[in-house]
Amino acid sequence: MATLDVIDLDNRKVGTIELADALVNASLENADALFYETVKAQLASRRAGTHAVKNRSLVSGGGKKPWRQKGTGRARQGSIRASQWVGGGKAMGPKPRDYEYHVPKKVRKAAIRAAISKRNADKARRSRRSRGSGSRTRWSSTPGTRRSSSRSAT
């Protein structure tokens, strides 16, 4: 059993928790793929999927044939609300749908194990500096890297 500290939002230790070694020292060989799948499923489940456009049956008007089928010399048309007309419906447009999908239970559990193991492994490598020490890094431009905005007129 591994003992881990429980830390609150103010970074104070509020207790300890015991976890099984299999949970704390799980394999991290495919952790990135597990994290990717679970995060992608969560983000997909948040999508509203309420996008929609009107097709030719939902656009108002266009009940009458614009001109007769033969004898005018023009292309045959059945409705002024077909997709090739201005003001017509959209052909094959987006329809409301649900983007949600579920990650298998074993993958979800493996991702949680990998997250706890990765957090435990990073904890040993992490060092925290006090806020007052150390210098801040600033971006500085090096000579010759900027382009001149003025051009010579020839």
C-alpha positions in Angstrom: 0.0 0.0 0.0 1.3 3.4 -0.9 0.5 6.5 1.2 -0.1 9.7 -0.6 -0.7 13.2 0.8 -4.1 14.9 0.2 -3.5 18.6 -0.6 -6.2 21.3 -0.7 -6.4 24.2 -3.1 -4.2 26.4 -0.9 -1.5 23.7 -1.2 -1.8 22.6 2.4 -1.7 19.0 3.5 -5.1 18.1 4.9 -4.6 14.3 5.2 -3.3 11.1 3.7 -4.8 8.3 1.6 -3.6 4.8 1.1 -3.8 3.3 -2.4 -2.8 -0.1 -3.7 0.6 -0.4 -5.3 -1.0 -1.7 -8.5 -2.8 1.6 -8.8 0.1 3.9 -7.9 2.8 2.0 -9.9 0.8 1.1 -13.1 2.4 0.9 -16.5 2.7 4.2 -18.4 3.6 2.7 -21.8 0.4 3.7 -23.5 -0.8 6.4 -21.1 -0.9 9.2 -23.8 -3.2 7.2 -25.9 -5.5 6.5 -22.9 -5.5 10.1 -22.0 -6.3 11.1 -25.6 -9.2 8.8 -25.9 -10.9 9.8 -22.6 -10.4 13.5 -23.1 -11.7 13.3 -26.7 -14.8 11.4 -25.5 -15.4 14.1 -22.9 -15.0 17.0 -25.3 -17.2 15.2 -27.9 -19.9 14.7 -25.3 -20.0 18.4 -24.6 -20.7 19.3 -28.2 -24.2 20.6 -28.6 -24.8 19.3 -32.2 -27.6 21.8 -32.8 -26.4 23.0 -36.3 -29.0 22.8 -39.0 -29.9 24.3 -42.3 -33.1 24.2 -44.4 -33.3 21.8 -47.3 -35.7 22.2 -50.2 -38.6 20.8 -48.3 -38.2 23.2 -45.4 -37.9 26.4 -47.5 -41.2 28.2 -47.9 -42.6 28.7 -51.4 -41.7 27.0 -54.6 -44.9 24.9 -54.9 -45.5 25.7 -58.6 -43.3 24.7 -61.5 -41.5 27.9 -62.7 -42.1 27.2 -66.4 -43.4 24.3 -68.5 -41.2 21.3 -69.1 -40.7 21.6 -72.9 -40.8 24.2 -75.5 -39.1 27.2 -73.8 -35.5 26.4 -74.6 -34.5 26.7 -71.0 -33.4 24.0 -68.6 -36.1 22.0 -67.0 -36.9 23.1 -63.4 -39.3 21.8 -60.9 -39.2 24.3 -58.1 -37.6 27.7 -57.4 -36.5 26.4 -54.0 -34.2 23.7 -55.4 -30.5 24.0 -54.3 -29.2 25.6 -57.5 -31.6 28.6 -57.1 -30.8 31.6 -55.0 -33.0 31.4 -52.0 -33.3 27.6 -52.4 -32.6 24.9 -49.8 -29.2 23.6 -49.0 -28.5 20.2 -50.5 -26.9 17.7 -48.0 -26.5 20.3 -45.3 -25.7 19.7 -41.7 -28.4 18.1 -39.5 -28.7 18.0 -35.7 -26.9 15.0 -34.3 -25.4 13.7 -31.1 -21.6 13.5 -31.0 -21.4 11.6 -27.8 -19.6 8.3 -27.6 -18.5 6.2 -24.7 -15.0 4.9 -24.0 -14.9 1.3 -22.9 -14.9 0.7 -19.1 -11.5 -1.0 -19.1 -10.0 1.9 -21.0 -11.5 4.4 -18.6 -10.1 2.5 -15.6 -6.7 2.1 -17.2 -6.6 5.9 -17.9 -7.4 6.6 -14.2 -4.7 4.2 -13.1 -2.2 5.8 -15.5 -3.1 9.3 -14.4 -2.6 8.4 -10.7 0.7 6.7 -11.6 1.9 9.6 -13.7 1.0 12.0 -11.0 2.9 9.9 -8.4 5.9 9.6 -10.7 6.0 13.3 -11.4 5.7 14.2 -7.7 9.2 12.8 -7.0 10.7 14.8 -9.8 8.9 18.1 -9.1 10.7 20.8 -7.2 9.0 24.0 -6.1 10.8 27.3 -5.9 9.6 30.2 -3.7 8.0 33.0 -5.6 10.6 35.6 -4.7 13.7 33.7 -6.0 14.8 33.3 -9.6 14.7 35.7 -12.5 11.8 35.9 -14.9 12.5 35.0 -18.5 11.8 37.7 -21.0 11.7 37.5 -24.8 14.3 39.6 -26.4 14.9 40.1 -30.0 18.4 39.4 -31.3 20.0 41.6 -33.9 19.3 40.6 -37.4 16.1 38.6 -36.7 13.6 41.4 -37.3 12.7 42.6 -40.8 12.9 46.2 -41.6 9.6 47.8 -42.2 11.0 50.6 -44.4 11.9 49.8 -48.0 14.3 51.7 -50.1 12.7 53.4 -53.1 14.7 52.8 -56.3 
